[in-house]
Amino acid sequence: MYHLPNNKKINHLLICISILFFSCKFADLRPIEITVIPHESGMVLPEEYSPLRVLFNTGMVKKEAESLLSVGSDITVVEGSYLWNGNTLLYVPVAGWQPGTRYTLSLSGAARSVDGRGIRLERYISFYAVNRSAPPMVEWHSPADGESVRANGLTMEIHFSCEMDKISVETALSVDGMADKKFEWTDDNKKVRIIPERNLSPWNVYSWTLKNSAKSIDGVPLVKNVSGVFSTDLDRDIPEVSVVYPVLLSDGRWIPTGGTLEEDFGPGLGIAVEFSKPMGDTVLRSMRFEPSLSGRIEKLSERVIVFIPGRDPDPETVYTLIVSGDTVDIEGLKIGSDYRRVFTADIPFLRILSVRTAGTNPSEWTGEEDGRILPVQAGEVDGLIRFTFYFSLPFTNEAKQKTALAISLTPFFPINSEPIALRFVTWHSDDRLTMEWEKLTSGTADEPRYYKLLIPGGRGGIDNGGGMYLRQEVSLFMEAVK
């Protein structure tokens, strides 16, 4: 027997068919399409901040779409900002694109549209910005890495493969221990010389770095930092004092006298100091004397200086010449320890060999007796007394005049004695002087008369015009007798 189906079963079947029919009819199976700018490898973006663009043909879940995109170069990951313009994702670099640098745009991963469709990408596009110029290279530099050089007059030099942007290079270069420096560019800005304002320190290690912020004239940076080291230890010879000798100024030139410092350093001479190496400017402040001797130092050559005394040294005085151990040569190397030389100037004191009075019973003082009172005979009419002085050295004409004015004869006892006067002065020779005074009063046994003859000494006293003077003043007491 044939039976009709149960109504409930029929209804259930119809509902399932309807659900299947309608769900298949309205499911959106269309693919998500994208357009990328740059759309092919090797393209050049026109500007420093030109954005990358990913155009979707539908609305996307933004965070998921942004996670698809990343950008990097050979040396770093590029940081950027994500922006949306409708269905277009824009990527703008925070620091801008570097000209000539090869970048890679990566679209990798999965994302969904707002209507639930999905997309999975694995795409890579290389591109440039501004230009495709090759990055500059450092072809050669001096000093070479690890090279030993001289500290004096050092000049660094860097050669590039192309014309460079000067400001970026000068800003990117640092040299440890080199403060002030100047740059000289040549060869269409492909070569630069770096000149320190001051000499570098000797026996020291210096390092330098040229950062990759240095750019070519097209704005393309170095691929990486360039660095090197060098040492200022090529010169290892310590300077020293070679010889010291007296010199004489003749026709504007200082010439050796042929004598030695210890035995032949006389008046009007200088002291030459010769070094084993060319010396720096500190050599002009290198010399001193004990006891102090004023003067100035001049450079005769790179190795020779001369000390010119402001005045002649003191006679019969032992001096020590000292050249400071801090004195440096042109490399900056120090002598290391003080150089000392002991000498006595060949300059004698002026001496009075004798003082003799005139008259029938002359008196004489030979310069050896101390505390002796010389009897002198004063003329009965004018109270005249005459002295003749014999000196150990000759006098110049100018010194003769000064000496005659410096020697004095004055009443000593009694205090109320009448003043006396100088009558005449005559030099019989360069070393013999006669002086005559008048108005002296002869004393008696009950009332003696004394006079004081004073000859100034020391550096401020009389001198012979050649730097020689009396060691100390000479005071002689005279008793005027009949």
TORKOL-4160 file (C-alpha; in steps of 0.2 Angstrom, whole numbers, padded with zeros to 4 digits, m for minus):
482
<pt num="1" X="0000" Y="0000" Z="0000"/>
<pt num="2" X="0006" Y="0017" Z="m0004"/>
<pt num="3" X="0006" Y="0030" Z="0010"/>
<pt num="4" X="0009" Y="0049" Z="0008"/>
<pt num="5" X="0023" Y="0057" Z="0018"/>
<pt num="6" X="0020" Y="0064" Z="0035"/>
<pt num="7" X="0017" Y="0083" Z="0034"/>
<pt num="8" X="0029" Y="0088" Z="0047"/>
<pt num="9" X="0043" Y="0079" Z="0038"/>
<pt num="10" X="0039" Y="0088" Z="0022"/>
<pt num="11" X="0039" Y="0105" Z="0030"/>
<pt num="12" X="0056" Y="0102" Z="0038"/>
<pt num="13" X="0063" Y="0097" Z="0021"/>
<pt num="14" X="0056" Y="0112" Z="0013"/>
<pt num="15" X="0064" Y="0124" Z="0026"/>
<pt num="16" X="0081" Y="0116" Z="0024"/>
<pt num="17" X="0080" Y="0118" Z="0005"/>
<pt num="18" X="0075" Y="0136" Z="0006"/>
<pt num="19" X="0090" Y="0140" Z="0018"/>
<pt num="20" X="0102" Y="0131" Z="0007"/>
<pt num="21" X="0095" Y="0140" Z="m0008"/>
<pt num="22" X="0095" Y="0158" Z="m0001"/>
<pt num="23" X="0113" Y="0156" Z="0008"/>
<pt num="24" X="0121" Y="0151" Z="m0009"/>
<pt num="25" X="0112" Y="0165" Z="m0018"/>
<pt num="26" X="0118" Y="0180" Z="m0007"/>
<pt num="27" X="0137" Y="0174" Z="m0001"/>
<pt num="28" X="0149" Y="0188" Z="m0008"/>
<pt num="29" X="0164" Y="0178" Z="m0016"/>
<pt num="30" X="0172" Y="0193" Z="m0025"/>
<pt num="31" X="0191" Y="0195" Z="m0022"/>
<pt num="32" X="0198" Y="0210" Z="m0014"/>
<pt num="33" X="0209" Y="0220" Z="m0026"/>
<pt num="34" X="0223" Y="0232" Z="m0022"/>
<pt num="35" X="0234" Y="0244" Z="m0032"/>
<pt num="36" X="0251" Y="0249" Z="m0025"/>
<pt num="37" X="0262" Y="0265" Z="m0028"/>
<pt num="38" X="0276" Y="0262" Z="m0032"/>
<pt num="39" X="0268" Y="0248" Z="m0043"/>
<pt num="40" X="0285" Y="0240" Z="m0049"/>
<pt num="41" X="0302" Y="0238" Z="m0043"/>
<pt num="42" X="0315" Y="0252" Z="m0047"/>
<pt num="43" X="0303" Y="0266" Z="m0047"/>
<pt num="44" X="0309" Y="0283" Z="m0040"/>
<pt num="45" X="0297" Y="0293" Z="m0028"/>
<pt num="46" X="0298" Y="0312" Z="m0033"/>
<pt num="47" X="0300" Y="0320" Z="m0016"/>
<pt num="48" X="0308" Y="0317" Z="0001"/>
<pt num="49" X="0291" Y="0314" Z="0009"/>
<pt num="50" X="0281" Y="0306" Z="m0005"/>
<pt num="51" X="0269" Y="0294" Z="0003"/>
<pt num="52" X="0268" Y="0275" Z="m0002"/>
<pt num="53" X="0250" Y="0271" Z="m0007"/>
<pt num="54" X="0240" Y="0255" Z="m0006"/>
<pt num="55" X="0222" Y="0257" Z="m0014"/>
<pt num="56" X="0209" Y="0244" Z="m0009"/>
<pt num="57" X="0193" Y="0242" Z="m0019"/>
<pt num="58" X="0183" Y="0240" Z="m0003"/>
<pt num="59" X="0183" Y="0246" Z="0014"/>
<pt num="60" X="0196" Y="0237" Z="0025"/>
<pt num="61" X="0198" Y="0234" Z="0044"/>
<pt num="62" X="0211" Y="0248" Z="0046"/>
<pt num="63" X="0222" Y="0240" Z="0059"/>
<pt num="64" X="0223" Y="0224" Z="0050"/>
<pt num="65" X="0227" Y="0232" Z="0033"/>
<pt num="66" X="0241" Y="0243" Z="0041"/>
<pt num="67" X="0249" Y="0228" Z="0048"/>
<pt num="68" X="0252" Y="0221" Z="0031"/>
<pt num="69" X="0264" Y="0236" Z="0026"/>
<pt num="70" X="0282" Y="0238" Z="0032"/>
<pt num="71" X="0297" Y="0247" Z="0024"/>
<pt num="72" X="0315" Y="0245" Z="0026"/>
<pt num="73" X="0332" Y="0248" Z="0018"/>
<pt num="74" X="0348" Y="0238" Z="0018"/>
<pt num="75" X="0353" Y="0245" Z="0035"/>
<pt num="76" X="0337" Y="0250" Z="0045"/>
<pt num="77" X="0318" Y="0249" Z="0047"/>
<pt num="78" X="0310" Y="0264" Z="0041"/>
<pt num="79" X="0298" Y="0272" Z="0054"/>
<pt num="80" X="0282" Y="0280" Z="0046"/>
<pt num="81" X="0265" Y="0286" Z="0049"/>
<pt num="82" X="0249" Y="0277" Z="0043"/>
<pt num="83" X="0235" Y="0288" Z="0035"/>
<pt num="84" X="0219" Y="0284" Z="0026"/>
<pt num="85" X="0210" Y="0293" Z="0012"/>
<pt num="86" X="0194" Y="0283" Z="0009"/>
<pt num="87" X="0200" Y="0266" Z="0005"/>
<pt num="88" X="0218" Y="0271" Z="0001"/>
<pt num="89" X="0231" Y="0268" Z="0014"/>
<pt num="90" X="0246" Y="0280" Z="0014"/>
<pt num="91" X="0262" Y="0278" Z="0022"/>
<pt num="92" X="0273" Y="0293" Z="0026"/>
<pt num="93" X="0291" Y="0292" Z="0032"/>
<pt num="94" X="0294" Y="0301" Z="0049"/>
<pt num="95" X="0312" Y="0307" Z="0044"/>
<pt num="96" X="0309" Y="0307" Z="0025"/>
<pt num="97" X="0317" Y="0297" Z="0012"/>
<pt num="98" X="0336" Y="0297" Z="0009"/>
<pt num="99" X="0340" Y="0301" Z="m0009"/>
<pt num="100" X="0348" Y="0287" Z="m0018"/>
<pt num="101" X="0344" Y="0274" Z="m0005"/>
<pt num="102" X="0336" Y="0257" Z="m0010"/>
<pt num="103" X="0321" Y="0254" Z="0000"/>
<pt num="104" X="0309" Y="0238" Z="0000"/>
<pt num="105" X="0291" Y="0239" Z="0002"/>
<pt num="106" X="0284" Y="0223" Z="0010"/>
<pt num="107" X="0265" Y="0218" Z="0010"/>
<pt num="108" X="0264" Y="0202" Z="0020"/>
<pt num="109" X="0251" Y="0194" Z="0030"/>
<pt num="110" X="0232" Y="0193" Z="0030"/>
<pt num="111" X="0218" Y="0206" Z="0033"/>
<pt num="112" X="0199" Y="0207" Z="0031"/>
<pt num="113" X="0187" Y="0219" Z="0023"/>
<pt num="114" X="0173" Y="0227" Z="0033"/>
<pt num="115" X="0161" Y="0215" Z="0024"/>
<pt num="116" X="0171" Y="0200" Z="0030"/>
<pt num="117" X="0181" Y="0195" Z="0015"/>
<pt num="118" X="0199" Y="0191" Z="0018"/>
<pt num="119" X="0215" Y="0194" Z="0008"/>
<pt num="120" X="0232" Y="0186" Z="0011"/>
<pt num="121" X="0247" Y="0195" Z="0003"/>
<pt num="122" X="0266" Y="0191" Z="0000"/>
<pt num="123" X="0272" Y="0205" Z="m0011"/>
<pt num="124" X="0289" Y="0215" Z="m0011"/>
<pt num="125" X="0293" Y="0230" Z="m0021"/>
<pt num="126" X="0310" Y="0239" Z="m0021"/>
<pt num="127" X="0310" Y="0258" Z="m0024"/>
<pt num="128" X="0321" Y="0274" Z="m0022"/>
<pt num="129" X="0317" Y="0292" Z="m0018"/>
<pt num="130" X="0322" Y="0309" Z="m0026"/>
<pt num="131" X="0335" Y="0300" Z="m0037"/>
<pt num="132" X="0344" Y="0284" Z="m0040"/>
<pt num="133" X="0362" Y="0291" Z="m0038"/>
<pt num="134" X="0375" Y="0279" Z="m0031"/>
<pt num="135" X="0380" Y="0282" Z="m0013"/>
<pt num="136" X="0397" Y="0291" Z="m0010"/>
<pt num="137" X="0412" Y="0281" Z="m0005"/>
<pt num="138" X="0428" Y="0285" Z="0004"/>
<pt num="139" X="0441" Y="0280" Z="m0008"/>
<pt num="140" X="0456" Y="0285" Z="0002"/>
<pt num="141" X="0461" Y="0294" Z="0018"/>
<pt num="142" X="0477" Y="0300" Z="0027"/>
<pt num="143" X="0483" Y="0295" Z="0040"/>
<pt num="144" X="0480" Y="0277" Z="0035"/>
<pt num="145" X="0471" Y="0267" Z="0049"/>
<pt num="146" X="0484" Y="0263" Z="0062"/>
<pt num="147" X="0498" Y="0274" Z="0054"/>
<pt num="148" X="0511" Y="0282" Z="0065"/>
<pt num="149" X="0513" Y="0301" Z="0061"/>
<pt num="150" X="0521" Y="0317" Z="0067"/>
<pt num="151" X="0511" Y="0328" Z="0079"/>
<pt num="152" X="0518" Y="0344" Z="0071"/>
<pt num="153" X="0510" Y="0350" Z="0056"/>
<pt num="154" X="0498" Y="0335" Z="0054"/>
<pt num="155" X="0485" Y="0337" Z="0040"/>
<pt num="156" X="0471" Y="0324" Z="0038"/>
<pt num="157" X="0465" Y="0321" Z="0021"/>
<pt num="158" X="0449" Y="0311" Z="0014"/>
<pt num="159" X="0446" Y="0307" Z="m0004"/>
<pt num="160" X="0428" Y="0304" Z="m0010"/>
<pt num="161" X="0421" Y="0295" Z="m0025"/>
<pt num="162" X="0410" Y="0309" Z="m0030"/>
<pt num="163" X="0406" Y="0328" Z="m0026"/>
<pt num="164" X="0401" Y="0330" Z="m0008"/>
<pt num="165" X="0390" Y="0342" Z="0001"/>
<pt num="166" X="0403" Y="0351" Z="0012"/>
<pt num="167" X="0392" Y="0356" Z="0026"/>
<pt num="168" X="0386" Y="0338" Z="0029"/>
<pt num="169" X="0403" Y="0331" Z="0029"/>
<pt num="170" X="0411" Y="0344" Z="0040"/>
<pt num="171" X="0397" Y="0341" Z="0053"/>
<pt num="172" X="0398" Y="0322" Z="0052"/>
<pt num="173" X="0417" Y="0322" Z="0055"/>
<pt num="174" X="0423" Y="0321" Z="0073"/>
<pt num="175" X="0441" Y="0318" Z="0078"/>
<pt num="176" X="0444" Y="0314" Z="0097"/>
<pt num="177" X="0456" Y="0326" Z="0104"/>
<pt num="178" X="0456" Y="0338" Z="0090"/>
<pt num="179" X="0446" Y="0353" Z="0095"/>
<pt num="180" X="0447" Y="0368" Z="0083"/>
<pt num="181" X="0450" Y="0363" Z="0065"/>
<pt num="182" X="0448" Y="0370" Z="0047"/>
<pt num="183" X="0443" Y="0362" Z="0031"/>
<pt num="184" X="0450" Y="0365" Z="0014"/>
<pt num="185" X="0441" Y="0357" Z="m0001"/>
<pt num="186" X="0448" Y="0354" Z="m0018"/>
<pt num="187" X="0445" Y="0343" Z="m0034"/>
<pt num="188" X="0427" Y="0349" Z="m0036"/>
<pt num="189" X="0423" Y="0345" Z="m0018"/>
<pt num="190" X="0429" Y="0327" Z="m0019"/>
<pt num="191" X="0444" Y="0330" Z="m0008"/>
<pt num="192" X="0445" Y="0338" Z="0009"/>
<pt num="193" X="0460" Y="0342" Z="0020"/>
<pt num="194" X="0457" Y="0344" Z="0039"/>
<pt num="195" X="0470" Y="0355" Z="0047"/>
<pt num="196" X="0470" Y="0357" Z="0066"/>
<pt num="197" X="0472" Y="0374" Z="0073"/>
<pt num="198" X="0485" Y="0368" Z="0086"/>
<pt num="199" X="0497" Y="0354" Z="0085"/>
<pt num="200" X="0492" Y="0337" Z="0092"/>
<pt num="201" X="0500" Y="0330" Z="0107"/>
<pt num="202" X="0514" Y="0318" Z="0104"/>
<pt num="203" X="0514" Y="0300" Z="0108"/>
<pt num="204" X="0495" Y="0299" Z="0108"/>
<pt num="205" X="0482" Y="0289" Z="0099"/>
<pt num="206" X="0468" Y="0298" Z="0090"/>
<pt num="207" X="0452" Y="0291" Z="0083"/>
<pt num="208" X="0441" Y="0299" Z="0070"/>
<pt num="209" X="0423" Y="0295" Z="0063"/>
<pt num="210" X="0414" Y="0301" Z="0048"/>
<pt num="211" X="0396" Y="0297" Z="0051"/>
<pt num="212" X="0384" Y="0291" Z="0037"/>
<pt num="213" X="0375" Y="0308" Z="0039"/>
<pt num="214" X="0389" Y="0314" Z="0027"/>
<pt num="215" X="0380" Y="0316" Z="0010"/>
<pt num="216" X="0385" Y="0318" Z="m0009"/>
<pt num="217" X="0380" Y="0334" Z="m0018"/>
<pt num="218" X="0364" Y="0324" Z="m0023"/>
<pt num="219" X="0360" Y="0321" Z="m0005"/>
<pt num="220" X="0364" Y="0303" Z="m0005"/>
<pt num="221" X="0372" Y="0298" Z="0012"/>
<pt num="222" X="0387" Y="0286" Z="0015"/>
<pt num="223" X="0381" Y="0268" Z="0017"/>
<pt num="224" X="0389" Y="0267" Z="0034"/>
<pt num="225" X="0400" Y="0276" Z="0046"/>
<pt num="226" X="0419" Y="0277" Z="0041"/>
<pt num="227" X="0432" Y="0277" Z="0055"/>
<pt num="228" X="0450" Y="0275" Z="0059"/>
<pt num="229" X="0464" Y="0278" Z="0071"/>
<pt num="230" X="0482" Y="0285" Z="0070"/>
<pt num="231" X="0496" Y="0288" Z="0083"/>
<pt num="232" X="0507" Y="0303" Z="0084"/>
<pt num="233" X="0523" Y="0293" Z="0089"/>
<pt num="234" X="0533" Y="0293" Z="0073"/>
<pt num="235" X="0546" Y="0305" Z="0081"/>
<pt num="236" X="0554" Y="0296" Z="0096"/>
<pt num="237" X="0569" Y="0307" Z="0099"/>
<pt num="238" X="0569" Y="0317" Z="0115"/>
<pt num="239" X="0576" Y="0335" Z="0113"/>
<pt num="240" X="0591" Y="0341" Z="0123"/>
<pt num="241" X="0603" Y="0355" Z="0125"/>
<pt num="242" X="0618" Y="0352" Z="0114"/>
<pt num="243" X="0629" Y="0367" Z="0118"/>
<pt num="244" X="0629" Y="0384" Z="0127"/>
<pt num="245" X="0642" Y="0398" Z="0122"/>
<pt num="246" X="0644" Y="0417" Z="0123"/>
<pt num="247" X="0640" Y="0427" Z="0108"/>
<pt num="248" X="0644" Y="0445" Z="0102"/>
<pt num="249" X="0632" Y="0456" Z="0093"/>
<pt num="250" X="0641" Y="0462" Z="0077"/>
<pt num="251" X="0633" Y="0471" Z="0062"/>
<pt num="252" X="0616" Y="0465" Z="0068"/>
<pt num="253" X="0621" Y="0447" Z="0070"/>
<pt num="254" X="0625" Y="0437" Z="0085"/>
<pt num="255" X="0642" Y="0427" Z="0082"/>
<pt num="256" X="0651" Y="0415" Z="0094"/>
<pt num="257" X="0666" Y="0423" Z="0103"/>
<pt num="258" X="0675" Y="0407" Z="0103"/>
<pt num="259" X="0676" Y="0407" Z="0122"/>
<pt num="260" X="0667" Y="0396" Z="0135"/>
<pt num="261" X="0653" Y="0402" Z="0146"/>
<pt num="262" X="0662" Y="0397" Z="0162"/>
<pt num="263" X="0678" Y="0407" Z="0158"/>
<pt num="264" X="0674" Y="0420" Z="0144"/>
<pt num="265" X="0657" Y="0428" Z="0148"/>
<pt num="266" X="0661" Y="0446" Z="0148"/>
<pt num="267" X="0651" Y="0463" Z="0148"/>
<pt num="268" X="0640" Y="0466" Z="0132"/>
<pt num="269" X="0639" Y="0448" Z="0128"/>
<pt num="270" X="0624" Y="0436" Z="0125"/>
<pt num="271" X="0622" Y="0418" Z="0129"/>
<pt num="272" X="0617" Y="0406" Z="0115"/>
<pt num="273" X="0609" Y="0389" Z="0118"/>
<pt num="274" X="0608" Y="0377" Z="0104"/>
<pt num="275" X="0596" Y="0362" Z="0105"/>
<pt num="276" X="0597" Y="0345" Z="0096"/>
<pt num="277" X="0581" Y="0347" Z="0087"/>
<pt num="278" X="0570" Y="0361" Z="0080"/>
<pt num="279" X="0561" Y="0369" Z="0095"/>
<pt num="280" X="0543" Y="0376" Z="0098"/>
<pt num="281" X="0538" Y="0393" Z="0103"/>
<pt num="282" X="0539" Y="0389" Z="0122"/>
<pt num="283" X="0558" Y="0389" Z="0120"/>
<pt num="284" X="0556" Y="0408" Z="0121"/>
<pt num="285" X="0551" Y="0406" Z="0139"/>
<pt num="286" X="0562" Y="0392" Z="0144"/>
<pt num="287" X="0577" Y="0400" Z="0152"/>
<pt num="288" X="0580" Y="0408" Z="0169"/>
<pt num="289" X="0594" Y="0412" Z="0180"/>
<pt num="290" X="0598" Y="0410" Z="0199"/>
<pt num="291" X="0601" Y="0423" Z="0205"/>
<pt num="292" X="0589" Y="0432" Z="0194"/>
<pt num="293" X="0596" Y="0440" Z="0178"/>
<pt num="294" X="0584" Y="0451" Z="0168"/>
<pt num="295" X="0584" Y="0451" Z="0149"/>
<pt num="296" X="0575" Y="0444" Z="0134"/>
<pt num="297" X="0576" Y="0429" Z="0123"/>
<pt num="298" X="0577" Y="0429" Z="0104"/>
<pt num="299" X="0576" Y="0414" Z="0092"/>
<pt num="300" X="0591" Y="0414" Z="0080"/>
<pt num="301" X="0585" Y="0398" Z="0071"/>
<pt num="302" X="0574" Y="0383" Z="0074"/>
<pt num="303" X="0587" Y="0376" Z="0085"/>
<pt num="304" X="0596" Y="0391" Z="0093"/>
<pt num="305" X="0591" Y="0404" Z="0105"/>
<pt num="306" X="0600" Y="0419" Z="0112"/>
<pt num="307" X="0598" Y="0427" Z="0129"/>
<pt num="308" X="0602" Y="0445" Z="0129"/>
<pt num="309" X="0604" Y="0452" Z="0147"/>
<pt num="310" X="0595" Y="0468" Z="0151"/>
<pt num="311" X="0611" Y="0473" Z="0160"/>
<pt num="312" X="0628" Y="0465" Z="0163"/>
<pt num="313" X="0629" Y="0452" Z="0176"/>
<pt num="314" X="0635" Y="0456" Z="0193"/>
<pt num="315" X="0654" Y="0455" Z="0194"/>
<pt num="316" X="0662" Y="0440" Z="0202"/>
<pt num="317" X="0645" Y="0432" Z="0205"/>
<pt num="318" X="0641" Y="0414" Z="0203"/>
<pt num="319" X="0625" Y="0411" Z="0192"/>
<pt num="320" X="0616" Y="0395" Z="0187"/>
<pt num="321" X="0608" Y="0395" Z="0169"/>
<pt num="322" X="0592" Y="0384" Z="0169"/>
<pt num="323" X="0583" Y="0378" Z="0154"/>
<pt num="324" X="0566" Y="0371" Z="0160"/>
<pt num="325" X="0562" Y="0353" Z="0157"/>
<pt num="326" X="0545" Y="0358" Z="0151"/>
<pt num="327" X="0553" Y="0365" Z="0135"/>
<pt num="328" X="0546" Y="0356" Z="0120"/>
<pt num="329" X="0551" Y="0354" Z="0102"/>
<pt num="330" X="0540" Y="0357" Z="0087"/>
<pt num="331" X="0533" Y="0339" Z="0090"/>
<pt num="332" X="0528" Y="0344" Z="0108"/>
<pt num="333" X="0541" Y="0332" Z="0115"/>
<pt num="334" X="0548" Y="0339" Z="0132"/>
<pt num="335" X="0566" Y="0339" Z="0137"/>
<pt num="336" X="0561" Y="0330" Z="0153"/>
<pt num="337" X="0572" Y="0337" Z="0166"/>
<pt num="338" X="0580" Y="0354" Z="0169"/>
<pt num="339" X="0596" Y="0358" Z="0161"/>
<pt num="340" X="0608" Y="0367" Z="0173"/>
<pt num="341" X="0625" Y="0376" Z="0169"/>
<pt num="342" X="0635" Y="0385" Z="0183"/>
<pt num="343" X="0646" Y="0400" Z="0178"/>
<pt num="344" X="0654" Y="0415" Z="0184"/>
<pt num="345" X="0654" Y="0431" Z="0174"/>
<pt num="346" X="0671" Y="0437" Z="0168"/>
<pt num="347" X="0667" Y="0454" Z="0174"/>
<pt num="348" X="0678" Y="0460" Z="0188"/>
<pt num="349" X="0674" Y="0473" Z="0201"/>
<pt num="350" X="0681" Y="0491" Z="0199"/>
<pt num="351" X="0694" Y="0494" Z="0212"/>
<pt num="352" X="0703" Y="0509" Z="0218"/>
<pt num="353" X="0721" Y="0505" Z="0218"/>
<pt num="354" X="0726" Y="0521" Z="0228"/>
<pt num="355" X="0721" Y="0538" Z="0234"/>
<pt num="356" X="0736" Y="0550" Z="0235"/>
<pt num="357" X="0737" Y="0568" Z="0242"/>
<pt num="358" X="0748" Y="0581" Z="0235"/>
<pt num="359" X="0760" Y="0592" Z="0246"/>
<pt num="360" X="0777" Y="0591" Z="0254"/>
<pt num="361" X="0772" Y="0577" Z="0265"/>
<pt num="362" X="0759" Y="0567" Z="0254"/>
<pt num="363" X="0748" Y="0553" Z="0261"/>
<pt num="364" X="0742" Y="0538" Z="0252"/>
<pt num="365" X="0728" Y="0525" Z="0254"/>
<pt num="366" X="0730" Y="0509" Z="0244"/>
<pt num="367" X="0713" Y="0502" Z="0246"/>
<pt num="368" X="0718" Y="0489" Z="0259"/>
<pt num="369" X="0719" Y="0498" Z="0275"/>
<pt num="370" X="0702" Y="0499" Z="0285"/>
<pt num="371" X="0698" Y="0513" Z="0298"/>
<pt num="372" X="0714" Y="0523" Z="0294"/>
<pt num="373" X="0714" Y="0542" Z="0295"/>
<pt num="374" X="0724" Y="0550" Z="0282"/>
<pt num="375" X="0733" Y="0567" Z="0287"/>
<pt num="376" X="0732" Y="0580" Z="0273"/>
<pt num="377" X="0740" Y="0597" Z="0272"/>
<pt num="378" X="0728" Y="0611" Z="0268"/>
<pt num="379" X="0735" Y="0626" Z="0259"/>
<pt num="380" X="0738" Y="0641" Z="0271"/>
<pt num="381" X="0731" Y="0654" Z="0259"/>
<pt num="382" X="0716" Y="0645" Z="0251"/>
<pt num="383" X="0714" Y="0629" Z="0261"/>
<pt num="384" X="0718" Y="0619" Z="0246"/>
<pt num="385" X="0719" Y="0600" Z="0246"/>
<pt num="386" X="0722" Y="0589" Z="0230"/>
<pt num="387" X="0719" Y="0570" Z="0228"/>
<pt num="388" X="0724" Y="0559" Z="0214"/>
<pt num="389" X="0714" Y="0542" Z="0212"/>
<pt num="390" X="0721" Y="0527" Z="0203"/>
<pt num="391" X="0708" Y="0515" Z="0197"/>
<pt num="392" X="0710" Y="0497" Z="0191"/>
<pt num="393" X="0701" Y="0499" Z="0175"/>
<pt num="394" X="0699" Y="0513" Z="0161"/>
<pt num="395" X="0684" Y="0524" Z="0160"/>
<pt num="396" X="0674" Y="0530" Z="0146"/>
<pt num="397" X="0672" Y="0548" Z="0143"/>
<pt num="398" X="0654" Y="0548" Z="0149"/>
<pt num="399" X="0659" Y="0538" Z="0164"/>
<pt num="400" X="0673" Y="0551" Z="0168"/>
<pt num="401" X="0660" Y="0565" Z="0169"/>
<pt num="402" X="0648" Y="0555" Z="0180"/>
<pt num="403" X="0662" Y="0549" Z="0192"/>
<pt num="404" X="0669" Y="0567" Z="0195"/>
<pt num="405" X="0652" Y="0573" Z="0200"/>
<pt num="406" X="0649" Y="0558" Z="0211"/>
<pt num="407" X="0664" Y="0559" Z="0222"/>
<pt num="408" X="0662" Y="0571" Z="0237"/>
<pt num="409" X="0673" Y="0579" Z="0251"/>
<pt num="410" X="0663" Y="0586" Z="0266"/>
<pt num="411" X="0666" Y="0592" Z="0283"/>
<pt num="412" X="0664" Y="0579" Z="0296"/>
<pt num="413" X="0670" Y="0586" Z="0313"/>
<pt num="414" X="0666" Y="0598" Z="0320"/>
<pt num="415" X="0649" Y="0599" Z="0313"/>
<pt num="416" X="0649" Y="0618" Z="0312"/>
<pt num="417" X="0664" Y="0618" Z="0300"/>
<pt num="418" X="0663" Y="0629" Z="0286"/>
<pt num="419" X="0658" Y="0621" Z="0269"/>
<pt num="420" X="0671" Y="0618" Z="0256"/>
<pt num="421" X="0670" Y="0619" Z="0237"/>
<pt num="422" X="0677" Y="0608" Z="0223"/>
<pt num="423" X="0689" Y="0619" Z="0213"/>
<pt num="424" X="0694" Y="0608" Z="0198"/>
<pt num="425" X="0694" Y="0590" Z="0191"/>
<pt num="426" X="0706" Y="0583" Z="0178"/>
<pt num="427" X="0709" Y="0566" Z="0171"/>
<pt num="428" X="0727" Y="0563" Z="0167"/>
<pt num="429" X="0723" Y="0546" Z="0159"/>
<pt num="430" X="0708" Y="0534" Z="0157"/>
<pt num="431" X="0712" Y="0527" Z="0174"/>
<pt num="432" X="0719" Y="0542" Z="0184"/>
<pt num="433" X="0709" Y="0556" Z="0191"/>
<pt num="434" X="0714" Y="0572" Z="0201"/>
<pt num="435" X="0702" Y="0582" Z="0211"/>
<pt num="436" X="0705" Y="0598" Z="0221"/>
<pt num="437" X="0695" Y="0606" Z="0234"/>
<pt num="438" X="0697" Y="0623" Z="0243"/>
<pt num="439" X="0692" Y="0632" Z="0259"/>
<pt num="440" X="0698" Y="0618" Z="0271"/>
<pt num="441" X="0703" Y="0623" Z="0288"/>
<pt num="442" X="0718" Y="0615" Z="0297"/>
<pt num="443" X="0715" Y="0609" Z="0314"/>
<pt num="444" X="0726" Y="0610" Z="0330"/>
<pt num="445" X="0730" Y="0598" Z="0344"/>
<pt num="446" X="0717" Y="0606" Z="0354"/>
<pt num="447" X="0704" Y="0607" Z="0340"/>
<pt num="448" X="0707" Y="0594" Z="0326"/>
<pt num="449" X="0697" Y="0596" Z="0309"/>
<pt num="450" X="0691" Y="0580" Z="0300"/>
<pt num="451" X="0684" Y="0578" Z="0283"/>
<pt num="452" X="0675" Y="0564" Z="0274"/>
<pt num="453" X="0679" Y="0558" Z="0256"/>
<pt num="454" X="0665" Y="0548" Z="0249"/>
<pt num="455" X="0666" Y="0537" Z="0233"/>
<pt num="456" X="0649" Y="0529" Z="0230"/>
<pt num="457" X="0649" Y="0510" Z="0226"/>
<pt num="458" X="0638" Y="0496" Z="0222"/>
<pt num="459" X="0627" Y="0495" Z="0206"/>
<pt num="460" X="0621" Y="0513" Z="0208"/>
<pt num="461" X="0638" Y="0520" Z="0212"/>
<pt num="462" X="0652" Y="0525" Z="0200"/>
<pt num="463" X="0656" Y="0513" Z="0186"/>
<pt num="464" X="0669" Y="0514" Z="0171"/>
<pt num="465" X="0655" Y="0514" Z="0158"/>
<pt num="466" X="0658" Y="0496" Z="0153"/>
<pt num="467" X="0648" Y="0488" Z="0167"/>
<pt num="468" X="0661" Y="0487" Z="0180"/>
<pt num="469" X="0658" Y="0496" Z="0197"/>
<pt num="470" X="0664" Y="0496" Z="0215"/>
<pt num="471" X="0659" Y="0482" Z="0226"/>
<pt num="472" X="0654" Y="0494" Z="0239"/>
<pt num="473" X="0656" Y="0513" Z="0243"/>
<pt num="474" X="0673" Y="0519" Z="0250"/>
<pt num="475" X="0673" Y="0531" Z="0264"/>
<pt num="476" X="0690" Y="0539" Z="0269"/>
<pt num="477" X="0692" Y="0551" Z="0284"/>
<pt num="478" X="0705" Y="0565" Z="0282"/>
<pt num="479" X="0713" Y="0575" Z="0296"/>
<pt num="480" X="0717" Y="0593" Z="0290"/>
<pt num="481" X="0734" Y="0598" Z="0298"/>
<pt num="482" X="0746" Y="0612" Z="0295"/>
